[in-house]
């Protein structure tokens, strides 16, 4: 019987490698483990990215650089939390190299002040960019930063700008008009999101299925544009939107036949309406201001009410 090769002798069950990594403590040990073989690299890289990176930036930097130079893929999901320390550490140069290989990844930032400088490498990156998901929830980003992100537009499928209150309506409009493959959109809690933004964005984003516009300044005219152009809508959140009325909701329920979740919590224009009464009848456990519909059948009942009124 022939002797096993070196690579064969290092073949272990993935679960066992994961357990070995769990008991390693020193930074060099994690780094060394990722270089044992392709199998170890496949297990170690996501492990470090997921569990070690938030606390050990130096390990992350060395690991990313080495793996990319060796031509190995990184974990398909890349998350940067906090104040963008890792973006500045990596300077986005390594991300652009990763993009150049055409691999899909998500960029997710949370609760940080984002400067335009942090994204400067995007302009110099060779591309093509293949970002599918972009989340900047509660980040203090400006219109200038949003312009930097236009390079991601062609492939974006999901974008969340929840709580990005400094973004203006013109900047949001220009950005959304270029994300034509978008399926999920969250613009909640930005009073600059109004009917004009929706009027320009809806015709360009006709694949939208999941939309959150809670705490925005839209009215029935914004709902009319959504119902006219976004026929694939399945979920819509409109909590604390005071200027929508039953007429706008009726139009939405009639035109968006795939809609199966509709949240209208604390909408002043719906209080005392037949829509509120219907919600309370369907969900008697809810508070009076908690107006919501949780299935296609329930939303079809709104459409039936709408047939009794004139748009």
GIMOLIN-V25479 format. One line per field, one symbol per residue. burial: + if it has 24 or more other C-alpha atoms within 12 Angstrom, else -. A space follows every 10 residues. Layout:
BEGIN
burial: ???
END
This chain:
BEGIN
burial: ---------- ------++-- +-----+--+ +-++++++++ +++++++++- -++--+++++ +++++-++-- -+++++++++ +-++++++++ -+++++++++ --++++++++ -+++---+++ ++--+-++++ ++++++++++ ++++++++++ ++++++++++ ++++++++++ ++++++++++ ++++++++++ ++++++++++ ++++++++++ ++++++++++ ++++++++++ ++++++++++ ++++++++++ ++++++++++ ++++++++++ +-++++++++ -------+++ ++++---+++ +++-++---- -
END
